[in-house]
Amino acid sequence: MLWTRWLVLLLCWGATSGEQQADERDRAPAEVQADSRRQRSPPPVEPLDFGFVPAAVYDTHAYYEPGPIGLLFHMVHAYLYVVQPNPFPKDMIVKVIQQNMGGIKVEEWRKPENVVLLLQWIYYEAGFFICATIGITFVVLTPIIGMCFCVCRCCENCGGEMHQRQRKNVDCQRGFFTASLIATSIFMILGVLIAYAANHNISAQIKSTRRLINTNMRDLKTFANNTPAQVEYLTAQYTTAKNKVLSDLDNIGPLLGGRIHSQLEKEVVPSLDTALRMAGAMRETKEALENVSSSLEVLQEGTGKLHASLSGERASLSNTLSDPACTNGAVSHTCNTIRSTLSQLGVNADFSRLPDHTISHALDNVNTVLKTDLSNIVQKGYSSFNDTPRLVKEQTKNIVTGVKGMLDKIGTEINDFSKMFPVEASLANFTIFLNQGQKNIESFYPQIDQMDFYRWIGCVAVLCMVVLVLAFNILGLLCGTCGYDKQATPTTRGCLSNTGGNLLMAGVGFSFLFAWVLMGIVTILFVVGGNVEKLVCEPLANRQLFKIIDTPFLVHPAKKNFLPGMLFQNPNIDLTLGSMYRECYENNGLYHALQLETMFNINSFLNRTVYNRDLGKVFESVQIDLKDITLLEQAGRDNLINFANSGIGQIDYEAYLAEVNKGVTIVDLLSFSTDLEAQADQLPRGALENALKGHASSIRQIHREQVVPVEQAMSTLSQSIKQLQRMSSELPVKVTNILSAIDAAEYLITHNASHVVKQETKGYTQSLVGYFKQYTEWIKSSLTAEVAQCKPISNIVDSMEIVGCSFIVDSVNTFWFGLGGCCIFLVPSIIFSVKLAKYYRRMDTEDVFEEYSSPYNDTLTRFPRASAPPSYSDW
């Protein structure tokens, strides 16, 4: 039908190749490939959220749990397995179908290969043949044996003689036959119950069939009604990818420009950082020169004052030692010792000789250099380089505008393509078809109910035959047992006992009348139902039947696959019934289940629209000029060169360090004062001792007030001189390296930035295409698993299996299984009934026993003699 073609075509519009051409994916500029150190993988594409496709909820649960009757079904399956244990003959059936597609011809079966197939088929059906033969034999022989039995009894043979011989084990035999007949009747009752349960199950499950039909029809309507919304949702989600691409295009400056900036900053930023650090080094150099200059002034002034103080103290101490008390023999030695150390009270370092003019000259040059703010110049370089995103945005305005127009065109083409098919009209027709089909099916419900009623009546009538025999057996047993009198002779048995025997014989007669009919019904149902179970239901349950239908070239030697040949008139498509059922059973999409991608080349449409090569070509033509970026102005370069030539390298650092490394005084004044006090303690108490201790105190004061400040100034001078020495030794090389690095970075921006631009533009383009790839991959996965989920199709197959096999075939097989058991037990029932009736029926003659004397012994010997029963007027 036309609507089915429209529906199939609709479902395949969203197929995607999901793959880029290898040359497009691996294309890169030859220059960038040569510089592998600058290659880097593009950043991961941000995942898009397309939401969830509107899901269809199906009502059918194609699962059947038979309940307690399932035990009977398992018994029947086990019996059929015993009858037919051979595996499913898939290969044999395929050969039979392939060799007889043109029609069955008698002469064809004479061929050796067909004879082999026939023998294989007979071997496979051997169990059924044997059972069917037994059944047919039973059907044929039962009426013949019954007729012969009747004739034989009419001739007073076969137990027909109304005479019963008296035996010692009469009671034992009667009990045995009674128990055997009761057991046989019980088994027959079980068979009737099994058959009746199966008969009732068919009627009950036929009513459940309506529910399955209604839910399956409802699911098909849900499928038809939900599919357009799903397809529309797929189409609408193009806007999600489009909006994300538009957002990236609007932010092309931060994105593409930022990528270019981050790629170039590996070379640019380190060079600017070193220049910025050099600006800090200039300020540190100025501070160090100032510290040297101020420290030098402090040292020169401090050492002058210290020299005067020490000279005065030395003269005063010399006058004290000139005291007459020092002439005393015991004291003179100590005074001479002190006098010999007076020469140590002097200044050791002389800072007045250091060339301070070099410091002043270098400081003046550095101050001149610092008048130019190198930090500000470097910050301008940073700002100029960080302005790359703005340059990219300004220079790609026209390209962005063209790409946006291209995206609008793609969206229009997708919408136009989806509107090419009359989706709603086709699905409306499909819904009308379903409604009409459901009405047609429902119109047969009364006829089905009537036919099922007749079937139920027929099965009950068949079971009533067995029930009639059972009724005679049970009544015969009850009457015979209750009316049996051990004291009565066979000819004097009561009416109730005689009635029981007659009822048993009536049961025998009806058994002969019904047994062959029942066995005929059992045989027919067994052959048909058993083969349907083994050849249809079991292979359908384990999907072996699909393998037969899916056998290549089964229908025609030139047609590979049956299903695509029937649906699409293309038998070469690799589509099988089993694969379609499996996909639908897993509730995947109809597009994937029917492999519609082999019929409709949607890939070319998507490559022409979503995967538009013009998009890549547009961005390949991107030309971004970064020559306006200036990292370091000429003033900054001159500033660095002037700083390198500021004269800090001409300072005599060795002379400064030599003086700094000297002590402030020749001797440590604290040690000298301590020794002086110790020597004064050796003198006799008096004015001399006190005078010497006063000099020691004065020397300590000089150390505290004059030496300590000088030492601090010397420490500052030492640190500053060492710092300047380190700076001066590396300054020319550092400045040269800084300028070289900045020149290299500017050369990279000016001459090699095009390679970086192409590389990063390619990554940016791949990110844009990645959004569309996500969209198409999402469409592909949605078509595979979410759009037009074909669970109703597998539910229909499963429902047919449930109705045909679980509801009908299993019940029919259980019916003949129970009825067949009744037929089998009719044979011992006949035998036991005939035997037992002899003990209940009133006989015409009986054995009479007489006594006589034996000539050989004195014992009594009894000889039976037939005697007629007594006559009673009231009998």
DAPEUR-V973652 format. One line per field, one symbol per residue. psi: psi as a letter, one per 30 degrees, with the letter a starting at -180 (. if undefined). A space follows every 50 residues. Layout:
# DAPEUR-V973652
psi = ???
This chain:
# DAPEUR-V973652
psi = leeeeeeeeefgfgkkegklkeeeegklkeeeeeiffgkkkllkkkkkjg akkjkkjkfkjikkjfbeffeeeeeeeeeeeeeifklkieeeeeeeeefg fglkkefeffkeeeeeeeeeeeeegeeeeeeeeeeeeeeefeeeeeeeee eeefghlhgfkhkkkkleheeeeeeeeeeeeeeeeeeeeeeeeeeeeeee eeeefeefeeeeeeeeeeeeeeeeffeeeeeeeeeffeeeeeeeeeeeef hfeedeeeeeefeffeeeeeeeeeeeeeeeeeeeeeeeeeeeeeeeeeee eeeeeeeeeeeeeeeeeeeefgkffffkeffeeeeeeeefgfffilkekj fffkjffeeeeeeeeeeeeffkjeeeeeeeeeeeefgeeeeeeefgeeee eeeeeeeeeeeeeeeeefffkieeeefeeeeeeeeeeeeeefffeeeeee eeeeeeeeeeeeffeeeeeeeeeeeeeeeeeefkjffklffglleeeeee eeeeeeeeefeeefeeeeeeeeeeeeeeeeeeeefeeefeeggfeeeeeg kkheekffjekeefeeeghiffkikleeeeeeeeeghlleeeefhfffek ifeeeeffdehkffeeeeffgkjkjgffkjejleeeeeeeeeefgfgfff kieeeeeeeeflleleljeeeeeeeeeeeeffllkaeeeeeeeeeeeeee eeeefeeeeeeeeeeeeeeeeeeeeeeeffeeeeeeeeeeeeeeeeeeee egfeeeeeeeeeeeeeeeeeeeeeeeeeeeeeeefekhkheeeeeeeeee eeeeeeeeeeeeeeefeeeeeeeefeefeeeeeeeffffelklellkkkl klkkfflglkkkklkkklllkkfg.
